[in-house]
Amino acid sequence: MNGDEQLLNGRVYGTDHDDANPGPLPHRTYAELVGGPLDGLLLDIHGRPPEEVDDGVALATELSRWPGGRALYDPRPGERRTPGPGVICRLHYSGDTP
């Protein structure tokens, strides 16, 4: 694991890079991002309806193929969710979009 990967692993997407506590909060629910430029980050999905997460997400990042673009993450069919709080599901990288 290189330095960039270590920096991202276990952090919550959208937290500031120099936040003193970038990790998950115990009372929130998260999806783990798997693969792609945001691999290892956690996405806060607390309060989102399941169907919104099931449709996948497009996350803004400077790390995508197109700087300022979006990395696309989707659930895998049949992959189970566990009850929250904590990490309840995984979203897998499916590509980039400008």
HELIX and SHEET records of a PDB file:
HELIX    1   1 GLY A    3  LEU A    8  1                                   6    
HELIX    2   2 GLY A   36  LEU A   38  5                                   3    
HELIX    3   3 PRO A   50  ASP A   54  1                                   5    
SHEET    1   A 5 LEU A  42  ASP A  44  0                                        
SHEET    2   A 5 THR A  29  VAL A  34 -1                                        
SHEET    3   A 5 GLY A  86  THR A  97  1                                        
SHEET    4   A 5 ARG A  70  ASP A  74 -1                                        
SHEET    5   A 5 VAL A  57  ALA A  60 -1                                        
END                                                                             
